[in-house]
């Protein structure tokens, strides 16, 4: 059972930046695809970005050019760098791990096997 712990959330003004981190509990992390999802109040959880075991990334159109996902296998951590934040980016952000080796990170939350507890990101002036 892989445990995922997110950190780095908080409150920021529009146009600001945050970096989320997701630390995994075990080294097999390096073979997993990792994803970030978010859920805004009253909305369904949605895919934000993913990175597979060889570093191929995939980003939702709504955040493309502003958010960047990366991973450090030595630190068993995945990151989400969020720039030019907008009020509509306000949500709880979740980290997830997919055990399967895929050419592209999956976008469907059903493809992911393990989930973190989430971290709140609030963008407001």
Residue pairs with C-beta under 8 A, 6 or more apart in sequence:
1 114
2 24
2 25
2 26
2 28
2 29
2 32
2 97
2 113
2 114
3 24
3 25
3 114
4 22
4 23
4 24
4 25
4 95
4 96
4 97
4 114
4 115
4 116
5 22
5 23
5 25
5 116
5 117
6 20
6 21
6 22
6 93
6 94
6 95
6 116
6 117
6 118
6 119
7 20
7 21
7 22
7 23
7 119
8 18
8 19
8 20
8 21
8 119
9 18
9 20
9 93
9 119
9 120
9 121
10 18
10 120
10 121
10 122
11 122
11 123
11 124
12 18
12 85
12 121
12 122
12 123
13 123
13 124
13 125
14 85
14 86
14 87
14 123
14 124
14 125
15 84
15 85
16 85
16 123
17 81
17 82
17 83
17 84
17 85
18 82
18 85
18 121
19 79
19 80
19 81
19 82
20 36
20 79
20 80
20 82
20 93
20 95
20 119
20 121
21 77
21 78
21 79
22 34
22 36
22 77
22 78
22 79
22 80
22 95
22 116
23 75
23 76
23 77
24 32
24 76
24 77
24 78
24 97
25 76
26 76
27 76
29 73
29 76
29 97
30 53
30 73
30 76
31 53
31 99
31 101
32 53
32 97
32 98
32 99
33 50
33 51
33 52
33 53
33 97
33 98
33 100
33 101
33 102
33 105
33 106
34 50
34 51
34 69
34 71
34 78
34 95
34 96
34 97
34 98
34 105
35 47
35 48
35 49
35 50
35 51
35 95
35 96
35 97
35 98
35 105
35 106
35 107
35 112
36 47
36 48
36 49
36 50
36 69
36 78
36 80
36 93
36 94
36 95
36 96
37 45
37 46
37 47
37 48
37 93
37 94
37 96
37 109
38 45
38 46
38 48
38 89
38 91
38 92
38 93
38 94
38 121
39 45
39 46
39 91
39 92
39 94
39 118
40 88
40 90
40 91
41 91
43 91
45 94
45 109
46 60
47 60
47 107
47 108
47 109
48 59
48 60
48 63
48 67
48 80
48 93
49 57
49 58
49 59
49 60
49 63
49 67
49 68
49 69
49 80
49 105
50 57
50 58
50 69
50 98
50 104
50 105
50 106
50 107
51 57
51 58
51 69
51 70
51 71
51 78
51 105
52 101
52 102
52 103
52 104
52 105
53 101
55 71
56 103
56 104
56 105
57 68
57 69
57 105
58 104
58 105
58 107
59 67
59 68
59 69
60 107
63 82
63 89
66 82
66 83
66 84
66 85
67 80
67 81
67 82
67 83
68 80
68 81
68 83
69 78
69 79
69 80
69 81
70 78
70 79
70 81
71 77
71 78
71 79
72 78
72 79
78 95
80 93
82 89
82 121
85 121
85 123
86 123
87 123
87 124
88 123
89 121
89 123
90 121
90 122
90 123
90 124
91 120
91 121
92 118
92 119
92 120
92 121
93 118
93 119
93 120
93 121
94 115
94 116
94 117
94 118
95 115
95 116
96 109
96 112
96 113
96 114
96 115
96 116
97 112
97 113
97 114
97 115
98 105
98 106
98 111
98 112
98 113
99 113
100 106
100 111
106 112
